[in-house]
Every structure is written in structure tokens, then in C-alpha cells.
Amino acid sequence: MTDPLDRVLELVASGRLTADEAAPILDALEAKAAPRSESATTDSGSGDGVSGPTTATAKYARVEVREKGRRIVDLRVPISLGRFALARVPLSKEQITEIEEAVVSGARGPIFDVEDADGDGVRIVLE
């Protein structure tokens, strides 16, 4: 029998589940695998878009990829799916650690933005 996480990701990859449909399943699998104590929080509703810890945990990560200054990818994925995918993104160990720390801390807003001189880059925003 395959790992439940792998099975859910296979269903998403094959189009039988959307990322939004898979999010609660992945959240449940993550909670079962690594129970942790978190205090209950509520959203402040400020919506100011400033990054940094807030009272609500981000549910989605928006990933934007730019080529020559033009946005060629604009993806919105559930955080639980993003955590799995992050391990497969070609970033440095320090960059991945920085992103993981922002997610764990409950940050919202832009958490990662790199761009080279040619206008190629990646931006990650927690929503």
C-alpha cells in the first residue's frame, strides 16, 4: 500500500482532486503525523498585506515566477501542499529554511522575493 500523502498528491497530479480539495486531507495527514500544541487564534481582519506574524495562520501561498519582468506563473496553492512541494524547488538550503520559518511563525504577506538583473525572479506571498 502506498503512503497516504503520496496517494493524495497522485490524485492532484492526475486531476482527480483539485489543490483546494486536497488541502484539508493534507492538513489532516500532517496533523496526524506530527501533532503539535498550538494556541487557538483568530483573524484580526486588518488585511493590510504587511508580512510578519499575525493572529491568523496563512492558508495559501501564492507563487509568482517572472521572466524578463513578465509574470509567467501565478499559482495559489494550499500551504499544506506548498510545504510538500517546497522540498522539490531548486532553492538554496538557507532560502528554504527562511520560507519554512515564515510559514511556521504564522507570517502573512510577501515572505520571499528574488530577482536577477534580467528581471527573472520568484516571489512567494502567504495569504
Backbone torsions as a table, in degrees:
resi	resn	phi	psi	omega
1	MET	NA	139.5	-178.4
2	THR	-81.0	161.2	176.5
3	ASP	-63.1	136.0	-178.7
4	PRO	-57.6	-37.8	178.7
5	LEU	-62.6	-45.6	178.1
6	ASP	-61.3	-39.9	-178.9
7	ARG	-63.9	-44.3	178.8
8	VAL	-62.6	-43.9	179.8
9	LEU	-65.4	-34.4	175.2
10	GLU	-63.9	-40.2	179.1
11	LEU	-64.6	-38.7	177.0
12	VAL	-67.0	-46.2	-179.4
13	ALA	-61.2	-35.6	-179.1
14	SER	-82.8	-7.2	178.9
15	GLY	87.6	4.4	-179.9
16	ARG	-79.0	-20.7	174.1
17	LEU	-130.7	143.5	172.7
18	THR	-86.6	166.1	177.5
19	ALA	-61.3	-38.0	178.6
20	ASP	-65.8	-37.4	177.6
21	GLU	-70.1	-33.1	-178.7
22	ALA	-77.5	-24.0	-174.5
23	ALA	-54.5	-51.5	-179.1
24	PRO	-65.8	-30.5	177.5
25	ILE	-67.1	-46.4	179.5
26	LEU	-64.7	-38.2	176.6
27	ASP	-61.0	-43.5	179.6
28	ALA	-65.2	-41.6	177.9
29	LEU	-63.8	-39.7	179.0
30	GLU	-66.6	-41.9	179.8
31	ALA	-65.1	-37.8	179.0
32	LYS	-68.8	-38.4	-177.5
33	ALA	-74.7	-34.6	-176.3
34	ALA	-139.2	75.8	179.2
35	PRO	-62.6	137.3	179.1
36	ARG	-140.5	153.5	179.4
37	SER	-94.9	120.6	177.7
38	GLU	-127.6	141.2	177.1
39	SER	-76.4	147.8	179.3
40	ALA	-69.8	136.2	-179.8
41	THR	-132.2	162.6	177.5
42	THR	-129.7	157.2	-178.3
43	ASP	-77.6	133.3	178.7
44	SER	-76.1	-20.7	177.0
45	GLY	72.9	14.9	-177.3
46	SER	-68.9	-36.9	176.9
47	GLY	58.4	29.3	-176.7
48	ASP	-80.9	-10.2	176.5
49	GLY	73.2	10.9	-180.0
50	VAL	-83.8	134.1	-180.0
51	SER	-76.1	156.7	-179.4
52	GLY	127.9	165.3	-177.5
53	PRO	-60.1	139.7	173.9
54	THR	-131.1	-174.4	-178.0
55	THR	-85.4	-4.8	178.6
56	ALA	-124.1	143.4	179.1
57	THR	-83.7	138.1	177.9
58	ALA	-64.4	143.7	179.2
59	LYS	-103.9	-24.6	-176.0
60	TYR	-130.9	153.8	171.8
61	ALA	-119.4	128.3	174.8
62	ARG	-98.7	125.1	-179.3
63	VAL	-113.7	120.4	178.7
64	GLU	-116.0	130.8	176.7
65	VAL	-117.3	129.5	-179.6
66	ARG	-113.8	141.6	175.0
67	GLU	-129.3	119.3	-177.1
68	LYS	54.5	38.9	177.3
69	GLY	81.6	-8.2	-178.8
70	ARG	-99.7	131.8	179.7
71	ARG	-72.6	118.9	-179.4
72	ILE	-108.1	-18.0	176.2
73	VAL	-135.6	132.9	175.4
74	ASP	-140.8	95.4	-173.8
75	LEU	-112.6	139.0	173.2
76	ARG	-119.4	113.8	-176.5
77	VAL	-125.3	147.8	174.9
78	PRO	-59.9	143.1	-179.0
79	ILE	-53.5	-42.3	-177.3
80	SER	-61.2	-37.6	177.0
81	LEU	-74.1	-36.2	178.8
82	GLY	-63.5	-37.6	178.8
83	ARG	-61.9	-41.0	178.9
84	PHE	-66.5	-43.8	-176.8
85	ALA	-69.7	-29.3	-176.9
86	LEU	-57.4	-34.0	-179.9
87	ALA	-66.3	-16.1	-177.5
88	ARG	-107.3	6.8	179.8
89	VAL	-91.8	136.0	-177.7
90	PRO	-78.3	73.6	175.6
91	LEU	-118.6	163.3	178.1
92	SER	-70.6	160.4	179.1
93	LYS	-58.6	-39.8	179.9
94	GLU	-65.2	-41.2	179.4
95	GLN	-65.3	-42.7	178.6
96	ILE	-63.6	-41.5	178.1
97	THR	-62.0	-42.8	179.2
98	GLU	-60.0	-43.7	179.7
99	ILE	-66.7	-46.0	179.5
100	GLU	-60.0	-41.5	179.3
101	GLU	-63.7	-39.3	178.3
102	ALA	-63.8	-41.8	179.5
103	VAL	-65.2	-47.4	-178.0
104	VAL	-64.4	-35.9	-177.7
105	SER	-74.5	-11.6	179.8
106	GLY	88.0	18.5	-179.8
107	ALA	-61.9	153.9	174.5
108	ARG	-134.8	153.8	-179.0
109	GLY	94.4	-168.4	-178.3
110	PRO	-65.4	128.5	179.7
111	ILE	-121.3	-12.8	-177.6
112	PHE	-152.9	128.4	-179.9
113	ASP	-153.4	109.9	176.9
114	VAL	-126.4	142.7	178.7
115	GLU	-149.6	137.8	178.0
116	ASP	-94.4	179.9	-176.2
117	ALA	-63.6	-23.8	-179.8
118	ASP	-84.2	-3.0	-178.4
119	GLY	87.5	11.8	175.5
120	ASP	-88.5	137.9	179.9
121	GLY	-173.7	179.7	179.6
122	VAL	-135.8	139.0	176.1
123	ARG	-132.7	134.1	177.4
124	ILE	-122.9	127.7	-179.5
125	VAL	-123.9	129.3	176.0
126	LEU	-91.2	128.2	-179.2
127	GLU	-116.3	NA	NA
